[in-house]
Protein backbone atom coordinates (compact mmCIF):
# COMPACT_ATOMS: atom_id res chain seq x y z
CA UNK A 1 0.00 0.00 0.00
CA UNK A 2 1.39 3.39 -1.01
CA UNK A 3 1.95 5.98 1.68
CA UNK A 4 -0.38 8.99 1.49
CA UNK A 5 1.27 12.38 0.89
CA UNK A 6 1.20 14.98 3.68
CA UNK A 7 -1.25 17.34 1.97
CA UNK A 8 -3.86 14.58 1.54
CA UNK A 9 -3.15 13.27 5.04
CA UNK A 10 -4.08 16.64 6.53
CA UNK A 11 -7.01 17.07 4.14
CA UNK A 12 -8.36 13.68 5.27
CA UNK A 13 -8.28 14.95 8.84
CA UNK A 14 -10.04 18.19 7.83
CA UNK A 15 -12.64 16.09 6.05
CA UNK A 16 -13.20 14.04 9.21
CA UNK A 17 -13.55 17.26 11.22
CA UNK A 18 -16.30 18.35 8.77
CA UNK A 19 -18.39 15.41 10.01
CA UNK A 20 -19.02 17.43 13.21
CA UNK A 21 -20.61 20.28 11.22
CA UNK A 22 -24.18 21.19 12.06
CA UNK A 23 -24.86 23.35 8.99
CA UNK A 24 -27.72 22.18 6.78
CA UNK A 25 -26.14 23.58 3.58
CA UNK A 26 -22.46 22.66 3.73
CA UNK A 27 -20.22 20.64 6.04
CA UNK A 28 -16.81 22.34 6.29
CA UNK A 29 -13.86 21.13 8.30
CA UNK A 30 -10.59 22.98 8.83
CA UNK A 31 -7.32 22.27 10.56
CA UNK A 32 -4.32 24.51 11.05
CA UNK A 33 -0.88 22.92 10.80
CA UNK A 34 2.39 24.50 11.88
CA UNK A 35 5.74 22.71 11.58
CA UNK A 36 4.01 19.41 10.80
CA UNK A 37 1.88 19.63 13.94
CA UNK A 38 -1.88 20.17 14.09
CA UNK A 39 -2.49 23.19 16.31
CA UNK A 40 -6.27 23.53 15.98
CA UNK A 41 -9.38 22.40 14.18
CA UNK A 42 -12.80 23.81 13.45
CA UNK A 43 -16.08 23.02 11.76
CA UNK A 44 -19.06 25.18 10.90
CA UNK A 45 -21.90 25.38 13.37
CA UNK A 46 -23.86 27.71 15.62
CA UNK A 47 -21.98 29.56 18.38
CA UNK A 48 -21.61 27.71 21.67
CA UNK A 49 -24.89 27.57 23.56
CA UNK A 50 -27.05 28.55 20.60
CA UNK A 51 -29.28 26.12 18.74
CA UNK A 52 -27.99 24.74 15.46
CA UNK A 53 -30.07 24.97 12.30
CA UNK A 54 -30.67 21.22 12.54
CA UNK A 55 -32.09 21.67 16.04
CA UNK A 56 -34.36 24.45 14.77
CA UNK A 57 -35.38 22.41 11.73
CA UNK A 58 -34.56 25.07 9.17
CA UNK A 59 -31.78 27.17 7.66
CA UNK A 60 -32.50 30.90 7.97
CA UNK A 61 -30.69 31.71 4.72
CA UNK A 62 -32.67 29.06 2.83
CA UNK A 63 -35.91 30.34 4.37
CA UNK A 64 -35.03 33.80 2.99
CA UNK A 65 -34.05 32.32 -0.42
CA UNK A 66 -30.50 33.65 -0.13
CA UNK A 67 -28.22 32.10 -2.77
CA UNK A 68 -25.12 30.19 -1.73
CA UNK A 69 -22.14 32.50 -1.27
CA UNK A 70 -24.17 35.58 -0.31
CA UNK A 71 -25.18 37.34 2.93
CA UNK A 72 -23.12 35.24 5.33
CA UNK A 73 -23.90 37.68 8.13
CA UNK A 74 -27.41 36.16 8.22
CA UNK A 75 -26.06 32.66 8.80
CA UNK A 76 -26.25 31.15 12.31
CA UNK A 77 -22.94 29.32 11.84
CA UNK A 78 -19.43 30.29 12.76
CA UNK A 79 -17.33 29.12 9.82
CA UNK A 80 -14.83 26.26 10.13
CA UNK A 81 -11.86 28.53 9.35
CA UNK A 82 -12.94 31.04 12.01
CA UNK A 83 -13.43 28.31 14.61
CA UNK A 84 -9.95 26.90 13.87
CA UNK A 85 -8.39 30.37 14.19
CA UNK A 86 -10.29 31.10 17.42
CA UNK A 87 -8.96 27.86 18.92
CA UNK A 88 -5.28 28.71 18.35
CA UNK A 89 -2.91 31.38 19.55
CA UNK A 90 -1.45 33.82 17.04
CA UNK A 91 2.09 32.55 17.57
CA UNK A 92 0.89 29.04 16.65
CA UNK A 93 -0.61 30.14 13.34
CA UNK A 94 1.93 32.67 12.04
CA UNK A 95 3.20 31.16 8.79
CA UNK A 96 0.97 28.07 9.21
CA UNK A 97 -1.16 26.21 6.66
CA UNK A 98 -4.93 25.90 6.92
CA UNK A 99 -6.45 22.76 5.36
CA UNK A 100 -10.09 22.94 4.29
CA UNK A 101 -12.55 20.28 3.14
CA UNK A 102 -16.23 20.62 2.31
CA UNK A 103 -18.96 18.01 1.87
CA UNK A 104 -22.59 18.14 0.81
CA UNK A 105 -24.58 17.22 3.93
CA UNK A 106 -27.26 15.44 1.89
CA UNK A 107 -24.92 13.18 -0.10
CA UNK A 108 -21.65 13.23 1.82
CA UNK A 109 -19.87 13.97 -1.46
CA UNK A 110 -16.87 16.31 -1.58
CA UNK A 111 -17.74 19.65 -3.12
CA UNK A 112 -15.24 20.81 -5.72
CA UNK A 113 -14.35 24.46 -6.20
CA UNK A 114 -15.17 25.56 -2.66
CA UNK A 115 -13.26 28.46 -1.19
CA UNK A 116 -13.09 30.65 1.86
CA UNK A 117 -15.63 33.47 2.04
CA UNK A 118 -14.39 37.06 2.10
CA UNK A 119 -14.87 37.30 5.88
CA UNK A 120 -12.79 34.17 6.51
CA UNK A 121 -10.14 35.41 4.08
CA UNK A 122 -9.72 38.51 6.23
CA UNK A 123 -9.42 36.38 9.37
CA UNK A 124 -6.83 34.13 7.69
CA UNK A 125 -4.82 37.15 6.55
CA UNK A 126 -4.87 38.76 10.00
CA UNK A 127 -4.00 35.50 11.73
CA UNK A 128 -0.82 35.34 9.64
CA UNK A 129 -1.63 32.03 7.95
CA UNK A 130 0.52 31.72 4.82
CA UNK A 131 -1.15 28.89 2.85
CA UNK A 132 -4.64 27.47 2.44
CA UNK A 133 -5.02 24.00 0.94
CA UNK A 134 -8.53 23.20 -0.32
CA UNK A 135 -9.68 19.68 -1.16
CA UNK A 136 -11.51 19.14 -4.47
CA UNK A 137 -11.51 15.33 -4.79
CA UNK A 138 -10.18 12.50 -2.62
CA UNK A 139 -6.71 13.12 -4.14
CA UNK A 140 -6.83 16.56 -5.80
CA UNK A 141 -6.48 19.89 -4.04
CA UNK A 142 -5.64 23.55 -4.64
CA UNK A 143 -3.04 25.57 -2.78
CA UNK A 144 -3.60 29.27 -2.12
CA UNK A 145 -0.57 31.43 -1.40
CA UNK A 146 -2.26 33.94 0.92
CA UNK A 147 0.27 36.74 0.31
CA UNK A 148 0.17 36.52 -3.50
CA UNK A 149 -3.48 35.64 -4.05
CA UNK A 150 -5.38 37.36 -1.24
CA UNK A 151 -3.16 40.25 -0.16
CA UNK A 152 -1.27 41.38 -3.26
CA UNK A 153 -4.32 40.65 -5.46
CA UNK A 154 -6.82 42.36 -3.16
CA UNK A 155 -10.25 41.54 -4.62
CA UNK A 156 -12.00 43.69 -2.00
CA UNK A 157 -11.05 46.84 -3.92
CA UNK A 158 -13.42 47.56 -6.82
CA UNK A 159 -11.79 47.52 -10.27
CA UNK A 160 -12.79 51.15 -10.88
CA UNK A 161 -10.75 52.30 -7.85
CA UNK A 162 -7.60 50.24 -8.50
Buried (B, 14 or more C-beta within 10 A) or exposed (E): EEEEEEBBEBBBBBBBBBEBBBBBBBBBBBBBBBEEEBBBBBBBBBEEEEEBBBEBEEBBBEEEEBEEEEEBEEBBBBBBBBBBBEBBEEEBBEEBBBBBBBBEBEEEEBBEEBBBBEEBBEBBBEBBBBBBBBBBEEEEBBEBEBEEBBEEEEEEEEEEEE
